[in-house]
């Protein structure tokens, strides 16, 4: 789960004038050269568009601040044997 891994930095829903919502997510990857970047960004965007009333979704990839394993939840760290 990308939330448990600490890859989501910000998630915002903004109500539009027509009653629909616009979702904005700022996320990162575990490493800048990760080959999964485009896949994850597109997957997050498609999942956001499945939420009722979300008509537009923007997913921004950032590396500031850089991801560290301390950003992972305790549950994820335990699951991956990082404790």
Buried (B, 14 or more C-beta within 10 A) or exposed (E): EBEBBBBBBEBEEEEEEEEEBBBBBBBBBBEEEBEEBEEBBEEBBEBBEEEEEBEBBEBEBEEEEEBEEEBBEEEBBEEEEEE
